[in-house]
């Protein structure tokens, strides 16, 4: 083993070392001639000069003779240019992890306990081999046998030793490092439903697989085992052994405050990308850009139920999501989202006895519905980010995987708003995100997702499975450091100014409301019409005014023997079955602030085709009409709707908030564009009108959500004159302004430095 080590170190010493001549590192024709050794310090160079060739004592030639074997044992091999910078703050990092843990209680016939946990971390690298880390977090789990939900707060203190560096030497950009870890900690657990809470100490050991994903970020996978106090679960009263065993795995992101690449490593990465991106420098290249992003999406949602005869398609609902996230490296990112999901829950069939039907239409099927809304945090993993030579955030196509946890409220509705219940629920989800480039920093994506939610009700633990398919847009935020500088000539500048001003648009679409009430057949066609105008003040901001007319029609089952008043003042009762067809026409109006998201997030670009605007502001709703057509209540009739009685309830006004997005694409050069416009209205309504069947998403008892998807055409008012006289006048004005700015700049400089210039003249 000694001889082999000596031979390897001898081969290492044969490399001849030359200092490359000084060249311009930005010149593509000469970048290949860069020798990374020029960037090394003397310590690294001396270590590489050591050899064991010409002495029985394994001493190197020269005056600074070194015993190579002693050197190999007492210190660690460092590849070219990889230097460790000492300092606790210099090596500080923070991270976040999520994982799974299973507790093995040491009590007879006690069930295993599964938990999901999330940890926030801060740590530092003491030297090339050793690290310390502090972690704080929370978790939750369920004891299905006892119907208990467990909430847990945890703390950990870990020591880690880098095994890979110990045997192979320090390398900050090595693809994979393996570290051993050992630590202690404690868990404070709340057993919901019992009022009890307990503390349990614990000790654990494991390994960390540390994957390099960029100069600031690592992906960590940590399997571990441990032993803890008996109070880790609710079986501590029966645990005569006095301890519990547990095991689990965490997946986490680690982000260093400082760039962990040496100068030589930076040159190496830049040389690998010059052929495809010849104008990049290390500081401004797209590879190490860490952008924030904003997303909005909508799509279809399906919920799995316990009723076997409920088909997959019959549980169809819809989902809406708004997200904000950040990429820590080309491989790792995170995302926070707010979402709402609506789908049917289950069906209960009422069958008649023999030839006697249960209702006027024969056997009936009653449908209940669910509304799940909440927030979630997700970890993003982009495998294409490992291809350092070619990766860019604006590639034509791409994709990544995600895993997340969430918390929200699950509402289940029967026939009316009163017949409902709402519970808190935790969930986890995973899926894939596939995107395509449509503009610089604007992506169109499709995202399939699976979610599993768990909740406690009536002292029992229940769960539900959700599938969704979303379609949406991603806006990448480009910091000023990465924004391209596009100089505008005089005519372009004039064109840009003229393009500011007033736009008008008309469109239409469909409402996306909750089918939370029981439906017997379909009503009339539902539609939404809109008209709007906006005025752009500057590059980023504007104001928008809009009007919408929304028509909804549903066959609904109102409460048994409910009483309503006709227009003439007489009373009407729903009777035995309470089945009616309800047509409503609501008028919405809003005055909102509008922002050009592409200019705001990524900067102005002359060649951009798609424009994306977002808006939010106060709104109102007026219930223009509400008509009930009562179904016949006797089986002898044909089951149609009679024309009387009808009700026209008007003059109901509500206030709220309007928000949405507008994606526009120009057609020709005459100011005409087509647009796609999803929007929402949050309206505060009285609960009694909700009972009458507004068919909306209930955020609270009095706050309801109206959604719609719209398409239309918009027109930019005003034309650009391009006749020769106008163009010449524009250029003249531009030149005069430029010269006047130059003169003012010179005068300002002379005034500021007049005294300094006078002193310099005196010295001369």
C-alpha positions in Angstrom: 0.0 0.0 0.0 2.9 2.3 0.8 4.6 1.5 -2.5 1.4 2.1 -4.4 0.9 5.5 -2.7 4.5 6.5 -3.5 4.1 5.5 -7.1 0.9 7.6 -7.5 2.5 10.6 -5.9 5.5 10.2 -8.2 3.3 10.2 -11.2 1.6 13.3 -10.0 4.9 15.1 -9.8 5.9 14.5 -13.4 3.5 17.2 -14.7 5.5 20.1 -16.1 4.2 23.4 -14.9 4.3 26.5 -17.0 2.9 30.0 -16.5 0.7 30.9 -19.5 1.2 34.3 -21.1 -1.2 37.1 -20.1 -4.1 37.0 -22.6 -7.6 38.5 -22.8 -9.9 35.9 -21.2 -12.8 37.2 -23.1 -11.3 36.5 -26.5 -12.8 33.2 -27.7 -9.8 32.5 -29.9 -7.4 32.4 -27.0 -9.6 31.1 -24.1 -8.5 27.6 -24.8 -5.0 28.5 -24.1 -5.7 29.5 -20.5 -3.9 27.4 -18.0 -5.9 27.2 -14.8 -2.6 26.9 -12.8 -2.1 30.6 -13.3 -4.9 31.1 -10.8 -3.4 29.0 -8.0 -1.6 30.2 -4.9 1.9 29.1 -3.9 0.7 26.6 -1.4 -1.2 24.6 -4.1 1.8 24.8 -6.5 4.3 23.6 -3.9 2.1 20.6 -3.1 2.0 19.7 -6.8 5.8 20.0 -7.2 6.5 17.4 -4.4 7.9 14.1 -5.6 9.3 10.9 -4.1 11.5 9.7 -7.0 15.2 10.0 -6.2 15.6 9.1 -2.5 15.4 6.0 -0.3 13.9 8.3 2.3 11.2 9.4 -0.2 12.5 13.0 -0.2 11.9 15.3 -3.1 14.7 17.0 -4.9 15.7 20.6 -4.1 16.3 22.6 -1.1 12.7 22.4 0.1 12.8 18.6 0.4 9.6 17.0 1.7 8.8 13.4 2.8 6.0 12.6 0.4 4.6 9.8 2.5 4.5 12.0 5.6 2.8 14.7 3.4 0.2 12.2 2.2 -0.7 11.1 5.7 -0.6 14.5 7.5 -2.4 16.5 4.9 -4.9 15.9 2.0 -4.5 16.0 -1.7 -6.0 19.1 -3.3 -6.7 19.1 -7.0 -5.5 22.1 -9.1 -7.0 25.3 -7.8 -9.4 23.9 -5.2 -8.6 26.0 -2.1 -10.5 25.9 1.2 -11.2 29.4 2.6 -11.2 29.3 6.4 -13.8 31.1 8.5 -17.1 30.3 10.2 -18.9 33.1 8.4 -17.1 32.4 5.1 -18.4 28.8 5.2 -21.9 29.5 6.6 -24.8 27.9 4.9 -28.6 27.5 5.4 -31.0 24.9 4.1 -34.3 23.3 4.3 -35.3 19.6 4.2 -38.4 17.4 4.2 -38.7 13.7 4.9 -40.4 10.7 6.2 -39.9 9.0 9.6 -41.3 5.8 11.1 -41.4 5.2 14.9 -41.2 1.6 16.1 -42.8 1.7 19.6 -41.5 -0.9 22.0 -44.9 -1.8 23.3 -46.9 -5.0 22.6 -49.2 -4.8 19.6 -48.6 -1.0 19.2 -48.9 0.2 15.6 -46.0 1.8 13.8 -46.3 5.5 13.5 -45.5 7.4 10.2 -44.6 11.0 10.2 -43.9 13.8 7.7 -41.4 16.4 8.9 -39.9 19.7 7.7 -36.7 21.2 9.0 -34.9 24.5 8.7 -31.1 24.4 9.0 -28.1 26.5 9.6 -24.5 25.2 9.7 -20.9 26.0 9.0 -17.9 24.0 7.7 -15.1 24.2 10.3 -12.4 22.9 7.9 -12.1 20.6 4.9 -13.4 17.6 6.9 -15.7 18.7 9.7 -19.0 20.5 9.9 -21.6 21.5 12.5 -25.3 22.0 11.9 -28.4 23.1 13.9 -31.9 22.1 12.7 -35.3 23.2 13.9 -38.6 22.0 12.5 -42.0 20.4 12.8 -43.9 17.3 11.7 -47.2 15.6 11.9 -48.4 12.0 11.8 -51.5 9.8 12.5 -52.3 6.9 14.8 -55.1 5.3 12.8 -55.7 2.7 15.5 -56.6 5.3 18.1 -57.8 8.0 15.7 -55.2 10.5 16.9 -53.4 13.3 15.1 -49.8 14.1 16.3 -48.1 17.4 15.9 -44.4 17.6 16.7 -41.7 20.3 17.1 -38.1 19.1 16.9 -34.6 20.3 17.4 -31.3 18.6 16.2 -27.6 19.3 16.6 -25.4 17.3 14.2 -21.7 16.8 13.7 -20.6 15.7 10.2 -17.3 14.3 8.9 -16.6 14.3 5.1 -15.5 10.7 4.3 -14.9 11.4 0.6 -12.6 14.3 1.3 -10.8 12.2 3.9 -9.8 9.6 1.3 -9.8 11.5 -2.0 -8.9 15.1 -1.1 -10.9 18.3 -1.0 -12.8 19.2 -4.1 -15.6 21.8 -3.8 -17.1 20.9 -7.2 -17.0 17.1 -6.8 -20.3 15.6 -8.0 -20.9 13.5 -4.9 -19.5 13.7 -1.4 -20.4 11.2 1.3 -20.5 12.4 4.9 -21.0 10.5 8.2 -23.3 12.3 10.7 -24.1 11.8 14.4 -26.3 14.0 16.5 -28.7 14.5 19.4 -32.0 16.2 19.7 -35.4 16.4 21.2 -39.1 16.2 20.2 -42.1 18.0 21.8 -45.2 16.2 20.7 -48.9 17.2 21.0 -51.4 14.4 20.9 -54.5 16.1 19.5 -57.8 14.8 20.8 -56.3 13.9 24.2 -55.0 17.2 25.5 -51.6 15.6 26.3 -48.1 16.8 25.3 -44.8 15.1 26.0 -41.0 15.7 25.5 -38.7 13.0 24.4 -34.9 13.2 23.9 -33.3 11.3 21.1 -29.9 10.4 19.5 -29.3 9.4 15.9 -26.7 8.5 13.3 -26.6 8.2 9.6 -25.1 9.4 6.3 -25.4 12.4 4.0 -25.1 12.1 0.2 -24.1 15.6 -0.9 -24.6 16.3 -4.6 -23.1 19.4 -6.2 -25.6 21.5 -8.3 -23.8 24.9 -8.6 -21.5 27.3 -6.9 -23.9 28.0 -4.1 -26.2 24.9 -3.8 -26.1 21.2 -2.9 -28.8 18.5 -2.9 -28.7 16.4 0.3 -30.1 12.9 0.9 -29.9 11.7 4.5 -30.9 8.2 5.6 -30.7 7.8 9.4 -31.6 5.6 12.4 -32.0 6.5 16.1 -33.2 5.8 19.6 -35.5 8.0 21.6 -37.5 8.3 24.8 -40.9 6.4 25.0 -42.8 9.6 24.8 -42.2 9.9 21.0 -45.7 8.4 20.5 -48.9 7.7 22.5 -47.8 4.2 23.5 -45.5 5.4 26.2 -47.8 4.2 29.0 -47.4 0.6 27.8 -43.7 0.9 26.9 -41.9 -1.0 29.7 -38.6 -0.9 27.8 -38.3 2.8 28.3 -37.3 3.7 24.7 -38.5 3.8 21.1 -36.6 3.1 17.9 -37.0 5.1 14.7 -35.6 5.4 11.2 -36.2 7.7 8.2 -34.8 9.7 5.3 -34.6 13.5 4.6 -34.1 15.2 1.3 -32.9 18.8 1.6 -31.3 21.8 -0.1 -28.2 23.4 1.2 -27.4 27.0 0.1 -23.9 28.6 0.8 -23.8 32.3 1.3 -20.5 32.5 -0.6 -19.4 31.1 -3.9 -17.7 27.8 -3.1 -15.8 27.5 -6.4 -12.1 28.4 -6.7 -10.8 30.5 -9.6 -9.6 27.5 -11.5 -13.0 25.8 -11.1 -14.7 28.9 -12.5 -12.3 29.0 -15.5 -13.1 25.3 -16.1 -16.8 25.9 -16.2 -16.5 28.9 -18.5 -14.3 27.0 -20.9 -17.0 24.3 -21.1 -19.6 26.8 -22.3 -17.7 29.1 -24.6 -18.6 27.2 -27.7 -22.3 27.6 -27.2 -22.3 30.9 -25.3 -19.3 32.9 -26.5 -20.3 36.2 -25.0 -20.8 35.0 -21.4 -18.5 35.8 -18.5 -18.6 33.9 -15.2 -20.3 36.7 -13.4 -23.2 37.2 -15.9 -23.6 33.7 -17.4 -27.1 32.2 -17.5 -25.9 29.0 -15.9 -25.4 30.4 -12.4 -28.4 32.8 -12.6 -30.8 32.2 -9.7 -34.1 33.7 -10.8 -37.3 34.2 -8.9 -40.5 33.3 -10.8 -44.2 33.8 -10.7 -46.8 31.2 -12.0 -50.5 31.0 -12.4 -52.4 27.9 -13.6 -55.8 26.3 -13.8 -57.1 22.9 -14.9 -59.1 19.8 -14.2 -59.2 18.0 -10.8 -60.5 14.5 -9.9 -61.0 13.1 -6.4 -61.0 9.5 -5.5 -63.9 8.4 -3.2 -65.0 5.4 -1.2 -68.0 4.7 -3.4 -67.1 2.0 -5.9 -69.7 3.0 -8.5 -68.6 6.6 -8.8 -66.6 6.7 -12.1 -63.4 8.6 -12.5 -65.0 11.1 -15.0 -68.1 11.8 -12.8 -65.8 13.3 -10.1 -64.4 16.0 -12.4 -63.9 19.4 -10.9 -61.5 22.2 -11.4 -58.4 23.7 -9.7 -56.7 27.2 -9.6 -53.2 27.9 -8.4 -51.0 31.0 -7.9 -47.3 30.4 -7.1 -44.1 32.2 -6.4 -40.7 30.5 -6.3 -37.0 30.7 -6.7 -34.2 28.6 -8.2 -31.1 28.3 -6.0 -29.2 26.7 -8.8 -29.9 25.2 -12.2 -30.9 22.0 -10.4 -32.6 23.0 -7.2 -35.5 25.4 -6.4 -38.5 25.9 -4.2 -42.1 27.1 -4.7 -44.9 28.4 -2.5 -48.5 28.2 -3.8 -52.0 29.1 -2.9 -54.7 26.8 -4.4 -58.3 25.8 -4.5 -59.7 22.5 -5.7 -63.3 21.5 -6.3 -64.6 18.1 -7.1 -67.5 15.7 -6.4 -67.0 13.5 -3.4 -69.5 10.6 -3.5 -72.9 9.5 -4.6 -75.8 8.0 -2.6 -78.5 6.2 -4.5 -82.1 6.2 -3.4 -83.8 3.2 -5.0 -87.6 2.7 -5.1 -89.3 -0.4 -3.7 -90.7 -2.7 -6.4 -92.6 -0.6 -8.9 -92.9 2.4 -6.6 -90.1 5.0 -7.3 -88.7 7.1 -4.5 -89.3 10.4 -6.4 -91.3 11.8 -9.3 -88.5 10.8 -11.7 -87.8 7.3 -10.4 -84.7 6.3 -8.6 -82.6 9.3 -7.6 -78.8 9.8 -7.2 -77.6 12.5 -4.9 -74.1 14.0 -5.4 -72.1 15.7 -2.7 -69.1 17.9 -3.4 -65.8 18.9 -1.9 -63.9 22.2 -1.8 -60.2 22.0 -0.8 -58.2 25.2 -0.5 -54.9 25.9 1.2 -51.2 26.6 0.8 -48.3 24.3 0.0 -44.5 24.4 -0.2 -42.6 22.4 -2.8 -39.1 21.4 -3.6 -38.1 21.5 -7.3 -35.6 19.2 -9.0 -34.4 19.9 -12.5 -32.2 17.1 -13.9 -31.4 19.0 -17.0 -29.5 21.6 -14.9 -26.7 19.1 -14.6 -25.8 19.6 -18.2 -23.5 22.6 -17.5 -22.3 23.0 -21.1 -25.7 23.7 -22.6 -28.2 24.6 -19.9 -30.0 27.9 -20.2 -33.2 29.2 -18.5 -34.6 30.1 -21.9 -34.3 26.7 -23.6 -37.1 25.8 -26.1 -38.3 22.9 -23.9 -37.6 21.6 -20.4 -39.1 20.2 -17.3 -38.6 19.3 -13.7 -40.0 17.1 -10.9 -41.5 18.4 -7.6 -42.5 17.2 -4.2 -44.4 19.2 -1.7 -46.4 19.3 1.5 -49.5 21.5 2.2 -52.1 22.5 4.7 -55.6 23.7 4.2 -59.3 23.3 4.9 -61.5 20.7 3.4 -65.2 21.6 3.1 -67.8 18.9 2.2 -71.3 20.1 1.1 -74.6 18.4 1.0 -77.7 20.1 -0.5 -77.2 23.6 1.0 -74.7 25.8 2.6 -76.0 24.9 6.0 -75.5 21.1 5.4 -71.7 21.2 5.4 -68.7 20.7 7.6 -65.2 22.0 7.4 -62.0 20.4 8.8 -58.3 21.1 8.6 -56.2 18.8 6.6 -52.5 18.1 5.8 -51.4 16.8 2.4 -48.4 15.8 0.4 -48.1 15.9 -3.4 -45.7 15.2 -6.2 -45.7 15.4 -10.0 -43.9 16.8 -13.1 -43.7 20.2 -14.8 -43.2 20.4 -18.5 -42.7 23.8 -20.1 -42.1 25.4 -23.5 -40.5 28.7 -24.4 -42.9 31.3 -25.9 -41.0 34.6 -25.0 -37.7 35.4 -23.3 -38.5 34.7 -19.6 -42.1 33.6 -20.4 -43.0 29.8 -20.4 -46.2 27.9 -21.1 -46.4 24.7 -19.0 -48.5 21.7 -18.3 -48.4 20.0 -14.9 -49.9 16.7 -13.8 -50.1 16.2 -10.1 -51.0 13.6 -7.5 -52.1 14.7 -4.0 -53.0 12.8 -0.8 -54.8 14.6 2.0 -55.5 13.3 5.5 -57.9 14.7 8.1 -59.5 13.8 11.4 -63.3 13.8 11.8 -65.6 12.2 14.4 -62.6 10.7 16.2 -61.5 8.9 13.0 -58.7 9.4 10.5 -59.8 9.8 6.8 -57.9 10.3 3.7 -58.6 11.4 0.1 -56.7 11.1 -3.2 -56.6 13.9 -5.8 -55.4 14.0 -9.4 -55.1 17.3 -11.3 -53.9 18.5 -14.7 -52.9 22.2 -14.8 -52.1 24.5 -17.7 -50.4 27.8 -16.9 -47.7 30.4 -17.5 -44.4 31.1 -15.8 -42.8 34.5 -15.6 -39.0 34.4 -14.8 -37.8 37.4 -12.9 -34.6 38.8 -14.5 -32.5 41.0 -12.1 -31.0 44.2 -13.6 -27.6 42.5 -13.7 -28.9 40.0 -16.3 -31.2 42.2 -18.3 -30.1 42.9 -21.9 -29.4 46.5 -22.8 -31.3 47.4 -25.9 -30.6 50.9 -27.1 -33.6 52.6 -28.8 -33.0 55.0 -31.7 -35.2 58.1 -32.0 -38.0 56.4 -34.0 -38.1 53.4 -31.7 -38.3 55.7 -28.7 -41.2 57.6 -30.3 -42.9 54.3 -31.2 -42.6 53.1 -27.6 -44.1 56.4 -26.3 -47.0 56.2 -28.8 -47.7 52.6 -27.8 -48.4 53.9 -24.3 -52.0 55.1 -23.9 -55.5 53.6 -24.2 -56.5 50.0 -25.2 -60.1 48.7 -25.4 -61.1 45.1 -25.5 -64.2 42.8 -25.7 -64.4 39.1 -25.0 -66.4 36.3 -23.6 -66.0 32.9 -22.0 -67.4 30.5 -19.4 -67.8 30.8 -15.6 -65.9 28.2 -13.5 -68.3 27.9 -10.5 -68.6 25.2 -7.9 -71.1 22.4 -8.5 -71.5 21.9 -4.8 -75.3 21.5 -4.8 -77.0 18.4 -6.0 -77.7 18.5 -9.7 -80.5 16.7 -11.4 -79.7 17.1 -15.1 -78.2 20.2 -16.7 -79.5 23.7 -16.9 -79.2 26.2 -19.7 -75.9 27.1 -21.3 -73.7 29.3 -19.0 -71.7 32.2 -20.3 -69.8 35.3 -19.5 -69.4 38.5 -21.5 -66.8 41.3 -20.8 -65.8 44.7 -22.0 -62.8 46.7 -20.7 -60.4 49.5 -21.2 -56.9 50.3 -19.8 -54.6 53.2 -19.9 -50.8 52.7 -19.6 -48.9 55.4 -17.7 -45.3 54.2 -18.3 -43.2 51.1 -18.9 -44.7 49.2 -15.9 -48.0 50.5 -14.6 -51.5 51.4 -15.8 -55.2 51.5 -14.8 -58.0 49.2 -16.0 -61.8 49.5 -15.9 -64.0 46.5 -16.7 -67.6 45.2 -16.8 -68.8 41.6 -16.9 -72.2 40.0 -17.4 -72.3 36.4 -16.1 -75.2 34.0 -16.8 -75.5 30.8 -14.8 -78.2 28.1 -14.9 -78.5 25.1 -12.7 -81.1 22.5 -11.7 -80.9 22.5 -7.9 -82.6 20.9 -5.0 -83.5 23.5 -2.4 -84.3 22.7 1.2 -87.4 20.7 1.9 -90.5 22.9 2.3 -88.5 26.2 2.0 -90.6 29.3 1.6 -89.9 32.2 -0.8 -91.8 35.3 -1.7 -93.1 36.0 -5.3 -92.9 39.4 -7.0 -96.6 40.1 -6.1 -95.9 39.5 -2.4 -97.4 36.0 -2.2 -95.5 33.1 -0.7 -94.3 29.9 -2.4 -93.0 26.7 -0.9 -90.6 24.2 -2.5 -93.0 21.3 -1.7 -91.9 17.7 -1.4 -88.9 17.6 -3.7 -87.9 21.2 -3.9 -86.5 20.7 -7.4 -86.1 24.0 -9.4 -84.1 25.4 -12.3 -82.4 28.6 -11.3 -81.2 31.2 -13.9 -79.1 34.1 -12.6 -77.6 37.1 -14.3 -74.9 39.0 -12.3 -73.2 42.2 -13.4 -69.6 42.8 -12.2 -67.7 46.0 -12.4 -64.1 46.8 -11.3 -61.5 49.6 -11.3 -58.1 48.0 -10.9 -54.4 48.8 -11.0 -52.6 47.0 -13.8 -48.9 46.0 -14.3 -47.0 44.9 -17.3 -45.5 41.7 -15.8 -42.9 41.1 -18.6 -41.5 44.6 -18.3 -41.7 44.6 -14.5 -40.0 41.2 -14.1 -37.7 40.9 -17.0 -37.1 44.3 -18.5 -38.3 45.9 -21.7 -37.4 44.1 -25.0 -38.2 45.5 -28.4 -38.7 42.1 -30.1 -41.1 40.6 -27.5 -44.3 39.3 -29.0 -46.4 38.1 -26.1 -47.3 40.6 -23.4 -48.6 39.6 -20.0 -50.5 42.0 -17.7 -51.8 41.4 -14.1 -54.4 43.5 -12.3 -56.1 43.7 -8.9 -58.5 46.2 -7.3 -61.9 46.9 -5.8 -65.0 45.6 -7.5 -68.8 45.3 -7.1 -71.5 42.8 -8.1 -75.1 43.5 -8.9 -77.6 40.6 -9.0 -79.6 41.8 -12.1 -82.0 38.9 -12.1 -82.7 35.6 -10.4 -85.4 33.4 -11.9 -86.8 30.1 -10.4 -88.7 27.7 -12.7 -90.4 25.1 -10.5 -90.5 21.5 -11.6 -93.7 19.6 -11.5 -94.2 17.6 -8.3 -96.4 14.7 -9.4 -95.3 11.6 -11.4 -98.3 12.0 -13.7 -96.7 14.9 -15.4 -93.9 14.6 -17.9 -91.2 15.9 -15.5 -90.8 19.2 -17.4 -90.7 22.7 -15.9 -93.8 24.8 -15.7 -93.5 28.5 -16.5 -95.1 29.7 -13.2 -94.2 30.7 -10.6 -91.1 32.7 -11.6 -89.1 35.1 -9.4 -87.1 38.1 -10.3 -85.0 39.2 -7.4 -83.1 42.4 -8.1 -81.3 45.2 -6.4 -78.9 43.0 -4.5 -75.4 44.7 -4.4 -72.2 43.3 -3.1 -68.6 44.6 -2.9 -65.3 42.7 -3.2 -62.0 42.4 -5.1 -61.2 41.6 -8.7 -58.0 40.2 -10.0 -56.7 38.4 -13.1 -54.1 38.0 -15.9 -54.2 39.0 -19.6 -51.9 37.4 -22.2 -52.0 39.2 -25.5 -50.5 38.5 -28.9 -50.5 41.1 -31.8 -52.1 40.4 -35.2 -50.4 42.5 -37.9 -49.2 46.1 -37.2 -52.4 48.0 -36.8 -52.8 47.8 -33.0 -55.0 44.7 -33.0 -54.2 41.8 -30.6 -56.0 38.6 -29.4 -56.0 37.9 -25.7 -56.7 35.2 -23.1 -58.0 36.4 -19.8 -58.6 34.3 -16.7 -60.0 36.3 -13.8 -61.6 36.0 -10.4 -64.0 38.0 -8.2 -64.0 37.7 -4.4 -67.4 39.0 -3.2 -68.8 39.4 0.3 -72.3 38.0 0.3 -75.0 37.5 2.9 -75.3 33.9 4.0 -79.1 33.7 3.2 -78.5 34.3 -0.5 -75.9 31.6 -0.5 -78.6 29.2 0.7 -80.6 30.1 -2.3 -77.9 28.8 -4.5 -75.3 31.1 -5.8 -73.1 28.0 -6.7 -69.9 29.7 -5.8 -66.8 28.6 -3.9 -67.2 29.4 -0.2 -64.0 30.9 1.2 -65.7 31.8 4.4 -69.4 31.9 5.4 -69.7 35.3 3.7 -66.8 35.4 1.2 -67.3 33.7 -2.2 -65.2 33.2 -5.3 -66.4 33.7 -8.9 -64.0 32.5 -11.7 -64.2 32.8 -15.4 -62.0 32.0 -18.5 -62.3 34.6 -21.4 -61.0 35.1 -24.9 -61.3 38.2 -27.0 -59.8 41.0 -29.1 -58.2 44.2 -28.1 -57.3 47.4 -30.0 -54.7 50.0 -29.3 -56.1 53.5 -29.9 -53.8 55.8 -31.9 -51.5 55.3 -34.9 -47.8 56.0 -35.4 -47.0 58.5 -38.2 -44.0 57.4 -40.2 -43.9 60.0 -43.0 -40.4 61.5 -43.7 -41.1 64.9 -42.2 -42.3 63.3 -38.9 -39.2 61.0 -38.7 -36.8 63.9 -39.4 -38.4 66.0 -36.8 -38.1 63.2 -34.3 -34.4 62.7 -35.0 -33.8 66.5 -34.7 -35.5 66.7 -31.4 -33.6 63.6 -30.2 -30.2 65.0 -31.3 -30.9 68.4 -29.6 -31.8 66.7 -26.4 -28.7 64.5 -26.5 -26.4 67.5 -27.1 -28.1 69.5 -24.3 -27.7 66.6 -21.9 -24.0 66.4 -22.8 -23.5 70.1 -22.2 -25.3 70.0 -18.8 -23.2 67.0 -17.8 -19.9 68.9 -18.6 -21.1 72.0 -16.7 -22.1 69.8 -13.7 -18.7 68.2 -13.7 -16.8 71.5 -13.9 -18.8 73.0 -11.1 -18.2 69.9 -8.8 -14.5 69.7 -9.4 -13.6 73.3 -10.0 -11.6 73.7 -6.8 -9.8 70.4 -7.4 -8.9 71.5 -11.0 -7.7 74.9 -9.7 -5.4 73.2 -7.2 -3.9 70.9 -9.9 -3.2 74.0 -12.1 -1.4 75.7 -9.2 0.8 72.7 -8.6 1.8 72.7 -12.3 
